[in-house]
C-alpha cells in the first residue's frame, strides 16, 4: 500500500480527514490557552504553551495526511512464515 495518494480525489479526502482528526486536539489546546488567560495569568505564560500545541498538531496532521509508518522492512526481511537461517546465532 502506497503511503502517498496517487490521484487528486485521495489527496482531498486525506487532507479533510487529517484536519477532522486533528481539530479536537487543536480546539482543546486553544481552549487551554483561553482558560489560562481567563484565570488571569500573564499573557506571556499563556502563549508559551501555544507553540508546542501547534507543533504537535502539525506533526499529527502530517501523520494522518501521509499515513503512519507501516510495513517497514517487509520487502527486506520477507514474510513471517519464512524459515530462519540455520547459520544465525539466535
Buried (B, 14 or more C-beta within 10 A) or exposed (E): EEEEBEEEEEEEEBBEEBEEBBEEBBEEBBEBBEEBBEEEBEEEEBEEEBEEBEEBBEEBBEBBBEBEEEEEEEEEEEEEEEEEEEEEEE
